[in-house]
Every structure is written in structure tokens, then in C-alpha cells.
Amino acid sequence: MEFAVPHDHPALPGHFPGHPVVPGVVVLDHVLDAVEAAHGPLRGALRLPQVKFVQPLLPGQPARIELDGTAPRWKFRVLRADTLLASGEVVQA
């Protein structure tokens, strides 16, 4: 799944004035959307036992999410071109 966070996204003010960075929670929201698009609605509690952010995502930059796994556990990677931005795991309780 590919996505870009627009420059006028409501979560951007304050992250950081003059040099906006997409907050990690917004990136993770796109990860959950990708899991649901590929595997159907997520029900019940979710855990993120492992998440690592290694590079920032800037507003307007295209990114893509790669998923591996099946319910109830998925590994994910968020990339900008070939650059890893974040990786981790989503677990459905």
C-alpha cells in the first residue's frame, strides 16, 4: 500500500514548527489501514510489541507499506523508495 501524508494534515502543527515531520502515530495508522485492506477488518485489541522508527517521513513524501504474515500477527516495513523508515509487528489479541 502506498500513501503520502498531505502538508495540511491536522497532526502536523507542532511536529515540528518550520520543519514538519509526520508523527509516528500517523504512520502506524496507515500500517493498520494496510493490514485491514489486505486481510479484512481488525477486531478486538491490538498490540504493537515491536516498532522501530529509523528515518523520518516528511509531509508529501510518498511511502509504501510492505506486510508479511497472517492473522493474528503481521510484520511490517514502511519504506520511502528503498529507504527503511519504520518496521515492526502488529498482533491481534
SULNOR-V608787 format. One record per residue. N is the residue number from 1. RES is the residue in three letters. PSI is psi in whole degrees, 0 to 359 (NA if undefined). Layout:
# SULNOR-V608787
((N & RES & PSI) (N & RES & PSI))
This chain:
# SULNOR-V608787
((1 & MET & 134) (2 & GLU & 150) (3 & PHE & 163) (4 & ALA & 138) (5 & VAL & 122) (6 & PRO & 156) (7 & HIS & 338) (8 & ASP & 17) (9 & HIS & 136) (10 & PRO & 344) (11 & ALA & 352) (12 & LEU & 322) (13 & PRO & 129) (14 & GLY & 352) (15 & HIS & 72) (16 & PHE & 139) (17 & PRO & 128) (18 & GLY & 338) (19 & HIS & 69) (20 & PRO & 141) (21 & VAL & 139) (22 & VAL & 123) (23 & PRO & 147) (24 & GLY & 324) (25 & VAL & 328) (26 & VAL & 319) (27 & VAL & 315) (28 & LEU & 327) (29 & ASP & 321) (30 & HIS & 326) (31 & VAL & 314) (32 & LEU & 322) (33 & ASP & 320) (34 & ALA & 319) (35 & VAL & 315) (36 & GLU & 322) (37 & ALA & 325) (38 & ALA & 330) (39 & HIS & 5) (40 & GLY & 175) (41 & PRO & 140) (42 & LEU & 130) (43 & ARG & 147) (44 & GLY & 190) (45 & ALA & 149) (46 & LEU & 149) (47 & ARG & 150) (48 & LEU & 78) (49 & PRO & 341) (50 & GLN & 120) (51 & VAL & 133) (52 & LYS & 123) (53 & PHE & 123) (54 & VAL & 339) (55 & GLN & 148) (56 & PRO & 154) (57 & LEU & 129) (58 & LEU & 152) (59 & PRO & 138) (60 & GLY & 345) (61 & GLN & 134) (62 & PRO & 141) (63 & ALA & 162) (64 & ARG & 155) (65 & ILE & 130) (66 & GLU & 133) (67 & LEU & 149) (68 & ASP & 133) (69 & GLY & 178) (70 & THR & 166) (71 & ALA & 137) (72 & PRO & 20) (73 & ARG & 128) (74 & TRP & 137) (75 & LYS & 145) (76 & PHE & 156) (77 & ARG & 136) (78 & VAL & 125) (79 & LEU & 149) (80 & ARG & 107) (81 & ALA & 240) (82 & ASP & 6) (83 & THR & 124) (84 & LEU & 127) (85 & LEU & 319) (86 & ALA & 155) (87 & SER & 162) (88 & GLY & 203) (89 & GLU & 138) (90 & VAL & 130) (91 & VAL & 128) (92 & GLN & 126) (93 & ALA & NA))
